[in-house]
């Protein structure tokens, strides 16, 4: 046997390298544990700054480990113990898991059930009458992992091609959003699952807002009043990962002023507005009864986490200059779905998430009176007397097209197995026209695939439809409440139509996304997590056998 001389300097370097590697490995393991605790089952949190630091720690270990793998494998021939090779095998296995780009992909990175889209043919059309309403639609909206950035940018391009400009600046004074505006995104925060507004869509709309070409210095507020049932933190949501809440989305934008505010938390307090020196969060309610649409008009006023005083009706409050109404903008972001009392819920019905939810005993002793006012066009009155949205963005990514007269799965519920994946978003400044056209061309065609009776979804059908099961009768038909809402808006000088000859329809169809099998292991992960440990195991076994044979 040869005598081997060891170089002290070389041995010190090896020991130093091993110590550094073990140090980085320990840091990576601690970072991975911290990352799992802080991120949990919500992969979207991995983009947060602190989580990104942990990812960088793991990445440093990636590089050091990769550089040390060849000498580690070669060192196996020096081992005469079975324990040491098995220890190395264990290290390789654990490190291969850490090496995976995103350890949360396993079992969590999935596309929702029934994710094959029902493809509908949305046909562009030109209005035949004067003073038309413009409607804009994007099909195949979802990109990888539910990303809606391309869909939103395509929607903005489609709008701007018709001179409806999203950004307000020196060259486009008629644009919708100024760089210092306070923008309320009125979402559906009442219902979990696919009953609420898609949070991937909300995130992409915010990206578009804060991406203002002049630099965004304003504020974005995600909000809703779910009438005591709302939440900005639903555990199961309308999103790719099924658990990305509106609050999480609000926390993703770093230095920008973006937040979520649940109006449910302030609905029990009736207050005066800021100009009356009342700085409490709450609802301002008109004591005068609107006999035409049977509503006490009310609106929220509150202070955001960034210190901005917002009155939904009057605008942004400044203690020196007073209200700035022009600076406050509302984007209405409903989900298109059936409704067990009103047939369909869309842009108009979605405004039920604005008023206080006041129980007027003369109307009903337990149900907020605004629910009944919908039948008379009361939510249109609310738009007129408080603040109408500058834009309606209709979420038709997942829709509940189960009619109340044919199914117990009718909306407003949005359980995952109740909904159909149509992957469409639409937009218009006319909420009535958008509701009408989307019901005719999206909701009803999907309902026709499963049912023969769906009159409650038809905006041209006046009679009440009988309930299939459960709660009483309809309060009013979709046609009647939509028509009365249209009349209220028209009387106030706002654009609204149910006449298809007065609608321009513009459609962009993105290339359909071919999603990989959500249950399949990523090829790189397969190599790192499966093939690498197995290969290491084979090498260890062969080396051990050869060592024993030499003895």
N, C-alpha and C positions, 0 to 999 in steps of 0.2 A: 504493500500500500504506500502510495506517495505521501510524503510529508508536505502539508500545505502550510504556507506562512501567511499570516494575515497582516495586512497593512493597518496599523493603528489609525492612521488618518482616514483610510477608507472605511474602517469599522465605525469611526465616529460619524462620518457622513451618512452611513447607512442607518445608524441609530437616530441621527437627527432627522433623516427623511421619514423614518418610521414614526417618530414622535409627531412630526408635522402632519403626516397622513392621518394618524390616529386622532390628532387634535381637530383636523378638518372634518374627519368622519364623525367625531363626537358633536361638533358644531352642526353638521348636516342632520344628524339624528335628532338633536334638540330642536333645530329649526323645523324639521319635518313634523315632529310631535306638536310643536307650537302651531304650525300651519294647519294641521288637522283639527286641533282644538278650536282655533279662531275661525277657520273656514267651515268646518263641519261638513254638512251635506249641501252646502251652498257654494258651488264652484265659482260663481260669479264674484265672490268676495276675494278671490285670488288676485284680482287687479288692484286691491287696496294697497297703499304705499307700504305699510308695515309688512303685509304678506309678500310684497315684491322683494323686500330685504331678505326675508327668509328664503325665498326662491333663489336669490343670488348666492346665499350661503351654500345652498345645496348644489348650485351650478359650479361653484369653486371646487367642491368635493368631486363633482363629475370629472373635471379636468385632471385633478391630482390622481384620482383613482384610475382613470383611463391610462395615464402615463405609467402607473405602477403595476398594471396588470401583467405585462410580459415578464418582468423580473419576479413577480409573485409566483406565476405559474412555473418558471424555471427553478425557483427555490424549492419546489416540491420534491425534487430529486434528492435533496439533502435531508429530507425528513424520514426518520425510521419509525415514527409513531403514527398510529392511525388517528389519534386525537387531533394532531395539528392539521393534517389535510382536511379533516371534517370541519374544523374551525374555519379554515380558509374557504371551504365550500359554503359554509353558512354565511361568511362575510360576503362572498360573491353573490349569494342569493339575495341577501338584504340590500346590498349596494345596487344590484340590478333593478330592484324595485325603486330605490331612491333615484336611480338614473332616469327612470321614465319621466318624460317631459311634464306630465301632469298626473300624479298619482290618484287624483280624484276622478279620472276618466273611467276607472274600472267600476262598472255598475251604476255610475251616475251620469255619464255622458250619453244621454239617450234622446231620441226624437220622440215626441208624444205618440200615443197609440193612434191607430187609424191615420197614419201620416201620409198616405197616398192621397194627393189632392183630387177632389172632384173638379175636373176641368170644365169650366163654363165658357161659352162663347159670348163675350161682351162686345157688342157691335158699336163702333163710333156712329154718331149721328149729328146732323146739323139741324138747328131749329128752323122751323118753317114760319114762325111768328116773330114779331119784333120784341125787343126787351127780354131776351132769353136769360136763363140761368145756366151757368157753366158747371159741368160735373166732370171730375177727373178720377180715373181709375188706374191702378197698377195691379196687374196679375202676376202670379208666381213671385210674390213679394219676398218670401223668406230666402235668405242665403244660409251658408253654413252655420250651424248651431243657432238658428233663429235670427241671425243678424238682419236688421231691417235698414241698414244705412243706404244701400243701393236703392231700395224701394222708395225711401223718403226723398233722396236726392232726385230720383226719376220723377216723383210726384211734383217736386218743386220745379223741375225743368218743364214738365208738361204744363203746369200752371203759368210759368213765365212765358212760354211760347204763345199764350193767349193774353199776355200783358197783365197777369195777376202776379205781382212780384212779392216774393216772400220777405225779402230784406228791404227795409227803408233806409235810404242813404241820400247823399247829395244828388246823385244822378237819378234815383228812383224815389221821389218824394211820396209817391202813392203806395210804397211798399208796406207790408203788414207789420213787420217787426223792426223796431229801431234798436240800435246797439245798447241803449241804456233803459230799455223798457222792462217793466215787470210783467212777466207772462204767467198767467194761471193756466195750467193744463188740467182741465176738468175731466177726470177719468172716472171709470166705474170702479169704485173701491168697496162697493157693498158686497159683491159676490166673489167667492173663491173659485178655484178651478178655471174653466174657460168662460165663466160668467162675467169676469172683470176684464178691463182693458188690458190688452197684451202688453206686458212690461218691456219686452224687446222693442216693440214699436214706440213706447213712451221714451225709452232710452235713446233711440235714433232720432226722434223729434227734438229731444233736448240737445243732442249733438249738433243738429242743424242750427238750432237757435244760438248756442254758444259759439258756433262757427261763423258768426256774423262777420262779413268781410272787413268791417270797420273795427273789429275787436269788441267782444261783448263785455259790458260793464254793468249790466242790469241784473235781474234775478228771475229764476224760474221756480214756480211753486206747483207741485203735484198735489191735487186735492180733490176731496169729495165729501158729501154728507150722505152717509149710508143709512140715515134715519135710525141710528142706534144699532145698526148691524154692520157698519162699515169698518174697514181696517186698512191701514197702509202696510200691514205686516202679515198678510195672510200666509199661512204655512204652505198652501197649495195654490198656485197662481197660473194664470194664462201666460206661459213663457216656455221657452225651449226646455229649460231645466225643471220646470214645474214648481220652483220654489224661489224664484227671483221676485222679491216684493218691490212695491213702489218706494218704500223707505230705503231699500238697498240701492235702487237706481239713483235716488236722490243723493246718496253718499259716494257716488262714483266719479264726481266731477271736480275733485281737488279744490283749486283756488276759486272756481266759479261759485257764485251764490245759487245753489240748487238745493231744494229741500222738499220734504213732504209734510203736509199739514192736514190732519183729519178734522173736518168740521163737525163731526159727531161729538167731539169733545167740548164744543162750545155751544151746542144747539139748545141747551137747557137754560142759557142765560140771555135774557132780553136786555139790550143796552141801547145807549144813544151813540151817535157817530162821533168821530174824532173832533169835529168842529164844535161839538158841545162839551169839549174837555173831558170826554169819557174815553179812557185808554184801555178799558177792559176788553178782552176778547169776548165776542158774543154775537148775537143777531139783532139787527135793527128791524123792527116789524111795524108796518103801517097799520094804524088802528082803524083805517077806513076800509070797509068791505066793498070789493069790486063786484057789483051785482051781475055784471055781464058774464064774467068768467068765474065768479064765485070763489074769490081768493083774497086773503090778506097777504099782500106782497111783503116779502121779507128778504133779507140778504145778510151774508156774513161780513164782519169786520174784525180784523185780527192783526197781530204783530208777528212777523215771521222770526225764525231763529237768527236771522241776520239783522234784526232790528228795524225792518221796513214796516211801516204802518199802511195796511191795505184795507180799503173799503170797496167791496165788490161793486157797489153802485157808483160811488163818488170818485174813486181813483186812489192814487198814492198820496198819502198825507205828509206834509212837511210843516213843522211847527212855525216856520217863518213865512212861507209862501202859501200855505193852505193846500187844497187838493189839486192834483194834476191828473185830470181824467184821461188825457190822451196817452199818458205813459203806461196805463194799465191795459193789457190785452188778454183776452180769453180765447183759448183754443179748446173747442168742445171735442172730446174723444170717446164716443160711445162704442159699444159692441152691438152689432146687428143680431137680433134674436127674436124669437117669438115671446109672447107675454100672455099669461093666463087670464088677465083681466082686460087688457087693451089690445090684444091681438099681436101687435108688434112693438118692440122698443128699439128706438134708433136715436136720431139727433134731438128730436123734440122731447120725447119721453125721458131722455137722459138728463134733461134739466131738472128733473125731480131731485137730483142731488145738489141743488143750489139752495132752495128755501129751508126755513127752519124746521119744518115738520111740526107745525103748531096744531094741537088738538083743540078744535073749536067744538064745544059740546053741542051747539045747535046743528052741527053737521054730523058728527059721530063722536061717541064718548071715548073711543080707544084708538081710532085710526086718524093720523094727521089729515087735516081737511084738504091739503094740496093734492092728495091722491085722487080725490073726487073731482077736483077742479080741472084735472087733465082732460076730462070728457068735454069740458066747455071751452078748451083752449087756454086754460089758466097758465100753463108754462110759457106760452107765447107772450102772455101779459107780463110774466116775470122777465122775459128777455127785453121787452119793450121798456118796462119801467125801471129796470136795474141796469143790466148790461148784456147786450147780445154778443155772441162769439164773433171774432173777426174771421174765423175759419172753423169748419167742422171737418174732422178727420174720422171717417167711419171705419172701425176695425171689423173686417170681414175675413180675418185669417182663420178663425174657428167660429162657426155660427151654429146656433140652435135653431134648426128649421122644422122642429116638431110642432105641428099646429095644435092648438088647444082642444079642437073638436075631434082630434084623431089620436092623441097620445098623452100619456101621463107624464112624459118627459119634456113637456113644454116649458118654455122659459117663464120667468127670468133666470131660472137655474141653468148652470153651465157645466154640470158634471162632465168629466172627460169623455165618458161613453155616451153622452147626450149630443155631442157636437160633431160637426162635419168640417173637415179641413178644405176650405176653398181658397185660402191663401191670397186674398185680395184686400187692398186698402183703397178707400175712396175719399174724395175731398170736395167740398163746395162751400161757398158762402151762403148758399140757400139750404137751410136744414130740411125744409119741407120737400123740395125737389130731390134731395139726396135720399131721404127716407123713401119717397115714392118709387124712384127708379131702382134703388137697390132691392127693395122688396119685390118688385116686378121681375127683376132680371137676375137676382142672386138667391134670395130667400125662397121664392116660389119654385124655381127650377129644381132646387135641391129637395124641397118638400115633395115634389112630383116623383122623385125617384123611389119614395117609400109609401106615399099615401095617395088616395084618390080624392080625399076631401081636405081642403086647405083654405077655405074661403076667408078665415079670420086673418090670413096673411095678405089678403088682396086689398090694396088701397082704393080700389074702385067698388068694393062690396060694402053696401050700407048696413044690411041687417046684422043683428047680433048672432053669433054662431054658438050653438049649444056646447057645453063643456063635455069633454070625453069622460072625465072623472074628477072628483074632488070639489074644490071651492066654487060654490054658487054659479052665478052667471057673469058674463062680461059687464063691465060698467058702461062701456061704449065701444062701438066698432072702430077699427083702425081708420077706416075712411072718414068717419064723422069727426073724430078728435083731430085728425090731421087737417081736414078741411077747415074746421073752426080755428085751428092754430094759424093756418094760412091767412084766413080773413083778418085775424088780429094783427099779424105782421104787416099785411098789405095796408090796413087802415093807418098804421104808424109810418108808412112810407118805406118799409123794408121789403127787400126782394124775396118772394116766395111764390111758388107755382106748383100745381098738380097736373098741369097740362103738358104732356110729352112733346107737343109741337113747339113748346117754348123752352126746350132744353137742348143745349149743346152737350154732347157726350164725347169726351176725349179719353182714349185708352192706350196705355203702354203695356205690352206683354213682355216681361223679362224672360230670358232663357230659363227653362225649367231646371231646377236644381236636382241632381241625382244624388240623393243621400245614401251613404254607405249603410250597411246593416248595423243598426245601433248596438246589437248584441255581439258583433264580431270584434275581436281584439285587434287593435291597431298593429300593422306589420312591425313597426319599430318596437312597440311594447312587447309583441310576441317574441322578438329576438332577445330583448333585454330581460324579460321576466321568465320566459320559458326556455328558449334555446341556450342562452348563456349559462344558466345554472346547471342544466342537464349536461352540456358539454363539459363544464367544470367538473361535474360529478364523474363523468366517464374518465376524464384525465386523472383525477384523484384515484379512482379505482384501479386503473391500469398501472399507475406508478406504485401503488401499494402492493399489488400482486407481483410486479417485477422485483420490488425490494425483497419480498418474502422468498421468492424463488432463488435469489442470489445467496440467501443465507443457507 
